[in-house]
């Protein structure tokens, strides 16, 4: 177990038990030395016409608020009742066991989606190719030196105000990062928009190292939000902020 006290194998067992008890189908990506990589799918309880939401976290091993938040959401059987949901809650068990951003080989899995070098992302992409399109995707991340919450918004279909609503909901639990420039990109109220990201870095498909959000935006969805909670703040507050972000997206649908 790493210094954060996070046990990915034990967390996977809890996820599996809670999910199965609420009617989720549990499948698996290729395993890691530190534990399995379950992924979850469940049809909307409200009927077949519901939107399809994609959710993932645990791709960086030094960011544990997302995996903890997913488990808390799953403990409420009705949390995802209004959507078809596909969830990848533990993409990097080895990194989580080590407490490191990358996997056991030091690869940043969230830069490995264009030309995968890791077995973890090759397996993830293979599974994604069987899943078709999503109405929206949300990836839960943390910033290890963050001063407040912010998010990356690759949104071509939903109202442009939704990113601000998501950040506002997170701001009820942690501060919002209101700097005019975040990670070298102009930001507005904690939102780094697709327009500003393209203006800074050029067309997203031209980047040499694709994160998960870019891969999804090019192949699976027109709407992607990557949330970032500030790691220096207490874990409980960061978890609540991540849950609030997902809840806001669900309320929109």
LOZA-100992 format. One record per residue (C-alpha): residue number from 1; residue in three letters; chain; x, y, z. Coordinates in nm, 4 decimals, decimal comma. Layout:
BEGIN
ATOM  num  residu  chaine      east     north        up
ATOM  NUM     Ala       A         X         Y         Z
...
END
This chain:
BEGIN
ATOM  num  residu  chaine      east     north        up
ATOM    1     Unk       A    0,0000    0,0000    0,0000
ATOM    2     Unk       A    0,1340    0,3456   -0,0841
ATOM    3     Unk       A    0,1638    0,6446    0,1473
ATOM    4     Unk       A   -0,1868    0,7633    0,0550
ATOM    5     Unk       A   -0,3308    0,4465    0,2052
ATOM    6     Unk       A   -0,5056    0,3572   -0,1216
ATOM    7     Unk       A   -0,5330   -0,0159   -0,2006
ATOM    8     Unk       A   -0,6363   -0,0639   -0,5669
ATOM    9     Unk       A   -0,7058   -0,4377   -0,5350
ATOM   10     Unk       A   -0,9244   -0,3854   -0,2298
ATOM   11     Unk       A   -1,0947   -0,0905   -0,3971
ATOM   12     Unk       A   -1,1679   -0,3059   -0,7018
ATOM   13     Unk       A   -1,3342   -0,5682   -0,4825
ATOM   14     Unk       A   -1,5555   -0,3044   -0,3217
ATOM   15     Unk       A   -1,6479   -0,1617   -0,6613
ATOM   16     Unk       A   -1,7382   -0,5056   -0,7933
ATOM   17     Unk       A   -1,9533   -0,5948   -0,4931
ATOM   18     Unk       A   -2,1394   -0,2638   -0,4835
ATOM   19     Unk       A   -2,1918   -0,2579   -0,8593
ATOM   20     Unk       A   -2,3243   -0,6125   -0,8862
ATOM   21     Unk       A   -2,5642   -0,5502   -0,5982
ATOM   22     Unk       A   -2,7176   -0,2633   -0,8002
ATOM   23     Unk       A   -2,7495   -0,4499   -1,1282
ATOM   24     Unk       A   -2,4347   -0,3376   -1,3058
ATOM   25     Unk       A   -2,2560   -0,5691   -1,5453
ATOM   26     Unk       A   -1,8906   -0,6021   -1,4449
ATOM   27     Unk       A   -1,6291   -0,6789   -1,7104
ATOM   28     Unk       A   -1,2509   -0,6471   -1,7127
ATOM   29     Unk       A   -0,9683   -0,4852   -1,9035
ATOM   30     Unk       A   -0,6295   -0,6561   -1,9049
ATOM   31     Unk       A   -0,5171   -0,7006   -1,5417
ATOM   32     Unk       A   -0,2186   -0,5406   -1,3734
ATOM   33     Unk       A    0,0182   -0,6808   -1,1129
ATOM   34     Unk       A   -0,1479   -0,4633   -0,8478
ATOM   35     Unk       A   -0,5020   -0,5768   -0,9195
ATOM   36     Unk       A   -0,7841   -0,6138   -1,1721
ATOM   37     Unk       A   -0,9259   -0,3362   -1,3869
ATOM   38     Unk       A   -1,3036   -0,3734   -1,3761
ATOM   39     Unk       A   -1,5304   -0,1689   -1,5972
ATOM   40     Unk       A   -1,9003   -0,1292   -1,5446
ATOM   41     Unk       A   -2,2061   -0,0946   -1,7633
ATOM   42     Unk       A   -2,5730   -0,0542   -1,6801
ATOM   43     Unk       A   -2,8778    0,0460   -1,8838
ATOM   44     Unk       A   -3,0834    0,3391   -1,7644
ATOM   45     Unk       A   -3,3553    0,2507   -1,5165
ATOM   46     Unk       A   -3,5713    0,5187   -1,6805
ATOM   47     Unk       A   -3,5960    0,3444   -2,0194
ATOM   48     Unk       A   -3,4150    0,2838   -2,3500
ATOM   49     Unk       A   -3,4324    0,6423   -2,4793
ATOM   50     Unk       A   -3,1927    0,7728   -2,2139
ATOM   51     Unk       A   -2,8550    0,9285   -2,3058
ATOM   52     Unk       A   -2,5317    0,7312   -2,2733
ATOM   53     Unk       A   -2,2698    0,8679   -2,0322
ATOM   54     Unk       A   -1,9029    0,7644   -2,0219
ATOM   55     Unk       A   -1,7084    0,8103   -1,6993
ATOM   56     Unk       A   -1,3485    0,7236   -1,6153
ATOM   57     Unk       A   -1,0835    0,7843   -1,3536
ATOM   58     Unk       A   -0,7770    0,6319   -1,1896
ATOM   59     Unk       A   -0,5531    0,6789   -1,4944
ATOM   60     Unk       A   -0,2982    0,8710   -1,2848
ATOM   61     Unk       A   -0,1895    0,6813   -0,9770
ATOM   62     Unk       A   -0,1324    0,9882   -0,7626
ATOM   63     Unk       A   -0,4940    1,1041   -0,8061
ATOM   64     Unk       A   -0,7254    0,9052   -0,5800
ATOM   65     Unk       A   -1,0268    1,1338   -0,5369
ATOM   66     Unk       A   -1,1806    1,0103   -0,8623
ATOM   67     Unk       A   -1,1776    0,6375   -0,7781
ATOM   68     Unk       A   -1,3100    0,7110   -0,4293
ATOM   69     Unk       A   -1,5841    0,9322   -0,5749
ATOM   70     Unk       A   -1,6939    0,6606   -0,8198
ATOM   71     Unk       A   -1,7406    0,4145   -0,5348
ATOM   72     Unk       A   -1,9471    0,6666   -0,3406
ATOM   73     Unk       A   -2,1687    0,7305   -0,6447
ATOM   74     Unk       A   -2,2223    0,3586   -0,6964
ATOM   75     Unk       A   -2,3347    0,3176   -0,3353
ATOM   76     Unk       A   -2,6483    0,5092   -0,4383
ATOM   77     Unk       A   -2,8357    0,2681   -0,6719
ATOM   78     Unk       A   -3,0314    0,5598   -0,8219
ATOM   79     Unk       A   -2,7388    0,7945   -0,8877
ATOM   80     Unk       A   -2,7114    0,6877   -1,2541
ATOM   81     Unk       A   -3,0776    0,5849   -1,2925
ATOM   82     Unk       A   -3,1495    0,8342   -1,5712
ATOM   83     Unk       A   -2,8666    0,7375   -1,8093
ATOM   84     Unk       A   -2,7066    0,4417   -1,9767
ATOM   85     Unk       A   -2,3677    0,4475   -1,8058
ATOM   86     Unk       A   -2,0273    0,3018   -1,8870
ATOM   87     Unk       A   -1,7620    0,3492   -1,6180
ATOM   88     Unk       A   -1,3882    0,2742   -1,6142
ATOM   89     Unk       A   -1,2992    0,3378   -1,2478
ATOM   90     Unk       A   -0,9435    0,1974   -1,2165
ATOM   91     Unk       A   -0,7409    0,2421   -1,5347
ATOM   92     Unk       A   -0,3991    0,2340   -1,3635
ATOM   93     Unk       A   -0,3874    0,0010   -1,0586
ATOM   94     Unk       A   -0,0073   -0,0228   -1,0628
ATOM   95     Unk       A    0,0281    0,3552   -1,0497
ATOM   96     Unk       A   -0,2310    0,3712   -0,7735
ATOM   97     Unk       A   -0,0394    0,1079   -0,5757
ATOM   98     Unk       A    0,2855    0,2992   -0,6205
ATOM   99     Unk       A    0,1339    0,6427   -0,5732
ATOM  100     Unk       A    0,2888    0,7578   -0,9025
ATOM  101     Unk       A    0,1412    0,9432   -1,1976
ATOM  102     Unk       A    0,2535    0,6800   -1,4493
ATOM  103     Unk       A    0,2218    0,3033   -1,4568
ATOM  104     Unk       A    0,4829    0,0574   -1,3273
ATOM  105     Unk       A    0,6994    0,1294   -1,6328
ATOM  106     Unk       A    0,6751    0,5049   -1,5816
ATOM  107     Unk       A    0,4445    0,5624   -1,8807
ATOM  108     Unk       A    0,1921    0,8430   -1,8444
ATOM  109     Unk       A   -0,1153    0,6489   -1,9570
ATOM  110     Unk       A   -0,3024    0,9711   -2,0236
ATOM  111     Unk       A   -0,0602    1,0530   -2,3043
ATOM  112     Unk       A   -0,0674    0,7077   -2,4639
ATOM  113     Unk       A   -0,3840    0,7050   -2,6754
ATOM  114     Unk       A   -0,2408    0,7964   -3,0160
ATOM  115     Unk       A    0,0223    0,5245   -3,0510
ATOM  116     Unk       A   -0,0195    0,3065   -2,7422
ATOM  117     Unk       A    0,2958    0,1690   -2,5844
ATOM  118     Unk       A    0,1266    0,0352   -2,2712
ATOM  119     Unk       A   -0,0785   -0,2816   -2,2369
ATOM  120     Unk       A   -0,3213   -0,0850   -2,0198
ATOM  121     Unk       A   -0,4213    0,1605   -2,2923
ATOM  122     Unk       A   -0,4072   -0,0928   -2,5755
ATOM  123     Unk       A   -0,6642   -0,2957   -2,3812
ATOM  124     Unk       A   -0,8756    0,0115   -2,3088
ATOM  125     Unk       A   -0,8839    0,1153   -2,6751
ATOM  126     Unk       A   -0,9718   -0,2388   -2,7838
ATOM  127     Unk       A   -1,2718   -0,2297   -2,5512
ATOM  128     Unk       A   -1,3721    0,1235   -2,6494
ATOM  129     Unk       A   -1,3934    0,0172   -3,0134
ATOM  130     Unk       A   -1,6772   -0,2180   -2,9176
ATOM  131     Unk       A   -1,8806    0,0509   -2,7417
ATOM  132     Unk       A   -1,9820    0,2996   -3,0109
ATOM  133     Unk       A   -2,0876    0,6556   -2,9343
ATOM  134     Unk       A   -2,1534    0,8390   -2,6070
ATOM  135     Unk       A   -2,3644    1,1496   -2,5526
ATOM  136     Unk       A   -2,1041    1,2848   -2,3124
ATOM  137     Unk       A   -1,7862    1,1809   -2,1351
ATOM  138     Unk       A   -1,6336    1,2946   -1,8086
ATOM  139     Unk       A   -1,2848    1,2111   -1,6873
ATOM  140     Unk       A   -1,2061    1,2738   -1,3194
ATOM  141     Unk       A   -0,8561    1,4039   -1,2471
ATOM  142     Unk       A   -0,6603    1,5946   -0,9844
ATOM  143     Unk       A   -0,3889    1,8606   -0,9940
ATOM  144     Unk       A   -0,1183    1,7786   -0,7395
ATOM  145     Unk       A   -0,0277    2,1462   -0,6927
ATOM  146     Unk       A   -0,3702    2,2905   -0,7742
ATOM  147     Unk       A   -0,5074    2,5951   -0,5939
ATOM  148     Unk       A   -0,8670    2,5291   -0,7003
ATOM  149     Unk       A   -1,0942    2,3271   -0,9259
ATOM  150     Unk       A   -1,0888    2,3709   -1,3023
ATOM  151     Unk       A   -1,1878    2,1713   -1,6083
ATOM  152     Unk       A   -1,1039    2,1118   -1,9717
ATOM  153     Unk       A   -1,4080    2,1327   -2,1972
ATOM  154     Unk       A   -1,4178    1,9664   -2,5402
ATOM  155     Unk       A   -1,7801    2,0457   -2,6118
ATOM  156     Unk       A   -1,9318    2,0603   -2,9588
ATOM  157     Unk       A   -2,2935    1,9733   -2,8773
ATOM  158     Unk       A   -2,4158    2,0843   -2,5341
ATOM  159     Unk       A   -2,4783    2,4449   -2,4160
ATOM  160     Unk       A   -2,1496    2,6325   -2,3658
ATOM  161     Unk       A   -2,2695    2,7420   -2,0216
ATOM  162     Unk       A   -2,2649    2,3860   -1,8875
ATOM  163     Unk       A   -1,8925    2,3909   -1,8122
ATOM  164     Unk       A   -1,9441    2,6903   -1,5867
ATOM  165     Unk       A   -2,2317    2,5148   -1,4108
ATOM  166     Unk       A   -2,0119    2,2118   -1,3462
ATOM  167     Unk       A   -1,7345    2,4288   -1,2028
ATOM  168     Unk       A   -1,9843    2,6191   -0,9867
ATOM  169     Unk       A   -2,1050    2,2917   -0,8373
ATOM  170     Unk       A   -1,7471    2,1876   -0,7609
ATOM  171     Unk       A   -1,6886    2,5285   -0,6045
ATOM  172     Unk       A   -1,9336    2,4473   -0,3288
ATOM  173     Unk       A   -1,6764    2,1991   -0,1948
ATOM  174     Unk       A   -1,3340    2,3317   -0,2982
ATOM  175     Unk       A   -1,2216    2,6721   -0,4263
ATOM  176     Unk       A   -1,2408    2,7408   -0,7990
ATOM  177     Unk       A   -0,9183    2,8303   -0,9789
ATOM  178     Unk       A   -0,9986    3,1785   -1,1146
ATOM  179     Unk       A   -0,6596    3,2546   -1,2677
ATOM  180     Unk       A   -0,6868    3,3974   -1,6217
ATOM  181     Unk       A   -0,4306    3,1442   -1,7448
ATOM  182     Unk       A   -0,4173    2,7825   -1,6258
ATOM  183     Unk       A   -0,1624    2,5316   -1,7574
ATOM  184     Unk       A   -0,0577    2,7916   -2,0171
ATOM  185     Unk       A   -0,4128    2,8185   -2,1561
ATOM  186     Unk       A   -0,6465    3,1190   -2,1164
ATOM  187     Unk       A   -0,9262    3,0225   -1,8783
ATOM  188     Unk       A   -1,2588    3,1758   -1,7904
ATOM  189     Unk       A   -1,3961    3,1041   -1,4453
ATOM  190     Unk       A   -1,1994    2,7810   -1,4205
ATOM  191     Unk       A   -1,3024    2,6542   -1,7661
ATOM  192     Unk       A   -1,0426    2,5835   -2,0373
ATOM  193     Unk       A   -1,2503    2,5679   -2,3546
ATOM  194     Unk       A   -1,1949    2,3745   -2,6742
ATOM  195     Unk       A   -1,1542    2,7050   -2,8594
ATOM  196     Unk       A   -0,8750    2,8237   -2,6298
ATOM  197     Unk       A   -0,7029    2,4846   -2,6293
ATOM  198     Unk       A   -0,6948    2,4830   -3,0114
ATOM  199     Unk       A   -0,5753    2,8441   -3,0208
ATOM  200     Unk       A   -0,2868    2,7536   -2,7891
ATOM  201     Unk       A   -0,1868    2,4090   -2,9174
ATOM  202     Unk       A   -0,3403    2,3810   -3,2661
ATOM  203     Unk       A   -0,5864    2,1135   -3,3850
ATOM  204     Unk       A   -0,6283    1,8557   -3,1125
ATOM  205     Unk       A   -0,5736    1,5646   -3,3496
ATOM  206     Unk       A   -0,2279    1,7003   -3,4363
ATOM  207     Unk       A   -0,0924    1,6615   -3,0842
ATOM  208     Unk       A    0,1792    1,3936   -3,0747
ATOM  209     Unk       A    0,0606    1,2400   -2,7467
ATOM  210     Unk       A   -0,3144    1,2030   -2,7098
ATOM  211     Unk       A   -0,4810    1,1997   -2,3691
ATOM  212     Unk       A   -0,7965    0,9962   -2,3211
ATOM  213     Unk       A   -1,0150    1,3037   -2,3749
ATOM  214     Unk       A   -0,8764    1,3655   -2,7242
ATOM  215     Unk       A   -0,9130    1,0019   -2,8267
ATOM  216     Unk       A   -1,2736    1,0021   -2,7106
ATOM  217     Unk       A   -1,3505    1,3324   -2,8833
ATOM  218     Unk       A   -1,2187    1,2008   -3,2149
ATOM  219     Unk       A   -1,3862    0,8595   -3,2013
ATOM  220     Unk       A   -1,6690    0,8382   -2,9470
ATOM  221     Unk       A   -1,8278    1,1658   -2,8366
ATOM  222     Unk       A   -1,8727    1,5343   -2,9175
ATOM  223     Unk       A   -1,8762    1,6288   -2,5496
ATOM  224     Unk       A   -1,5946    1,5719   -2,3021
ATOM  225     Unk       A   -1,5188    1,7275   -1,9654
ATOM  226     Unk       A   -1,1971    1,6644   -1,7729
ATOM  227     Unk       A   -1,2346    1,7771   -1,4135
ATOM  228     Unk       A   -0,9387    1,8723   -1,1966
ATOM  229     Unk       A   -0,9616    1,8941   -0,8182
ATOM  230     Unk       A   -0,6825    2,0571   -0,6137
ATOM  231     Unk       A   -0,4916    1,7803   -0,4404
ATOM  232     Unk       A   -0,3590    1,9976   -0,1508
ATOM  233     Unk       A   -0,7158    2,0122   -0,0132
ATOM  234     Unk       A   -0,8666    1,7368    0,2067
ATOM  235     Unk       A   -0,9658    1,4182    0,0247
ATOM  236     Unk       A   -1,3256    1,4321    0,1474
ATOM  237     Unk       A   -1,3742    1,7774   -0,0053
ATOM  238     Unk       A   -1,2185    1,6716   -0,3351
ATOM  239     Unk       A   -1,4407    1,3631   -0,3510
ATOM  240     Unk       A   -1,7502    1,5750   -0,2913
ATOM  241     Unk       A   -1,6411    1,8129   -0,5672
ATOM  242     Unk       A   -1,6008    1,5271   -0,8151
ATOM  243     Unk       A   -1,9414    1,3850   -0,7230
ATOM  244     Unk       A   -2,0955    1,7292   -0,7679
ATOM  245     Unk       A   -1,9427    1,7593   -1,1159
ATOM  246     Unk       A   -2,0905    1,4283   -1,2298
ATOM  247     Unk       A   -2,4251    1,5086   -1,0687
ATOM  248     Unk       A   -2,4437    1,8391   -1,2570
ATOM  249     Unk       A   -2,3871    1,6653   -1,5887
ATOM  250     Unk       A   -2,6509    1,4050   -1,5033
ATOM  251     Unk       A   -2,8994    1,6770   -1,4058
ATOM  252     Unk       A   -2,8538    1,8403   -1,7456
ATOM  253     Unk       A   -2,9657    1,5216   -1,9177
END
